[in-house]
Amino acid sequence: MYTVRDAKLNDLAEIVAIYNTTIAGRMVTADLEPVSVESRIPWFHEHSPSFRPLWVMEDHGVICGWLSFQSFYGRPAYNGTAEISIYLHEDYRGKGLGRTFMEKAIDTCPQLQIKTLLGFIFSHNQPSLKLFSSFGFEKWAHLPKVAELDGIERDLLILGKRVS
């Protein structure tokens, strides 16, 4: 039984551990080296349950993934737009948990006064592109060769969806 709840500060170490497992694959994040828990404390405090939530998903008390809402561009006129990011523990990938997170995110948008969701996804990250596309996200921008991962230039796609 999977449950989704607001993250607590004492969850941050597991959130960071899950994030760090994605770095070596060079498909999910533009970070090149693992991040520290301490470096993510300000990021954690940018979230709030009523504006930009940070959720964890648990499987019998074990955190198996997380989802964050981030403000887009940081100016008040964009408050109705948020970027979402989903990260899953490697043992839980491919089991439909991304779909569960996405459904909850979309369903919660009206309460958060979010009208537009965005996903910033590398063009070679087919699992994430497939997930977002299955929920009606469309390609709104293509930024060619804006990231370099191990000497390979990568494209970034911005997928968007109006949710209200």
N, C-alpha and C positions, 0 to 999 in steps of 0.2 A: 504494500500500500504506500503510494507516494503522497507526500503532503508538501504544500508550498506555503512558506511563511516569510515574514519580513526578516531580513538578516539582522543579527546582533553583532556587536563589536567582537565578541568572543568567537564568532564564526569566521572572522577575517583570515585567520591562518589557513583554514581549509579552503576558503575562496581563492586565496593567493596560490595555494598548492595546486588546485585544479587549473587555474590560469597558467601557471608555470609549466604544466605538462603539455600545453599546446605550443609553446615557443619553438621547440626543436623541430616540429613538423613543418614550420614555415608556411602554413596555410591559413592560420586563423588570426594571428596578431602580427603587428609590425615590431613588437619588442624583439630584440635579438638575444638578450640575456635574461635570466630569471629576475623577477622583481622581489623586493623584500616586503614583508608585512608592514614594516614601519613606513616605507615609501607609499603605501596604499591607504594609510590612515586618513589623510586629507580627502582622498577620493571617496572613501567610505562615508565620511561626514557630509559629502555633497548630496547624499541620498536622504530621502525622507519618505515614510509610508504614504503621505498624502500628496506629494508633489512628484518626486522622482524616486520611486521605490527601488530597493535592492532586495531581491528575493533569493532564498535558497530552497532547493527541493531536497527532501529527506526520504530515505528508504529505511524505515524502522530506526530512526534516529541518526542515521549516517547521511551526511551531506553528499549528494550525488551530482549536484549541479547548481548553477546560479544564473540569474537573469538580472540585468541592470537596465534602468532607464536613465539616459543622460540628456541633459539639455543640449539643444542644437544651437550653436553659435553664440550662446550666452547673453542674448539681448532680449528684453521683455517682449518685443513684438513676435518673437519666435516661441513663446511659452506653450503654444498649442502644438508644437512639434517636438518629438523626442526620438532619439536614437536608442534602439534596443540592441543588447548584446546577450548572447546565450553561450554559456560554457558548461560542458558536461565532463564529469570524471570519466577517464578512459574506459572503465569497466561498465559504464552505463550508456555509452554512445551506440547509436543504431537501434535503440529500444523504444523509440517513440516519445522520449521525454522532451525533446525539442518541440514537438507538436503540443504536448501538454502545456509547456511554458508559453508558447505562442498563443494558444487559445486563451489562456488566462490573461496574458498581456492585452490582447485585443479586447476581451470582455471588460477589462478594468479601465480602459482608456476614457470612457465617459466620466467616470468618477474622478479621474485625474485631470480632466479638462484637456485631454490630448485629442487632437483632430487628425494628426498626421504622424505616422511612424516611419522611421528610416532604418535601414540596415546598411552599414559600410562593410562590404565583403570583397575579399580578393577574388579576381575573376577565375582563379584556378581552384577555389574552394567550392567544388561541386555539391557536397552535402548541404552546406548552408544555403547556397543558391537554390537548390531544389526545395528545401524547407520553406524559405521565404516565398518562392514562387507558388508553392502549393497553397499559400494563404492569400494569393492575389497581389503580392508585391510585384511591382514592375520596375524595370531598369529606368531610372530617372537621370543617371549620369554615368559616364565612363571616363575615368581619369587614367589615361594610358601611361604606363611606366613611371608611376609616382613613388614606388617603393623599390628598394633593392634588398633582396634577401639572398645572402651567400653569392653575390655576384650576378644574380638573375634579376632583371628588372620586371616588376609585377604591376599589373593593372588593378585599380580599385574601382569597384562598381558601387554606386549608391542606389539601393532599391527603396522604393517608397510605396506607401499605401495610405489612402484616406480612410479613416476609421469612423468618422462621424460627419 
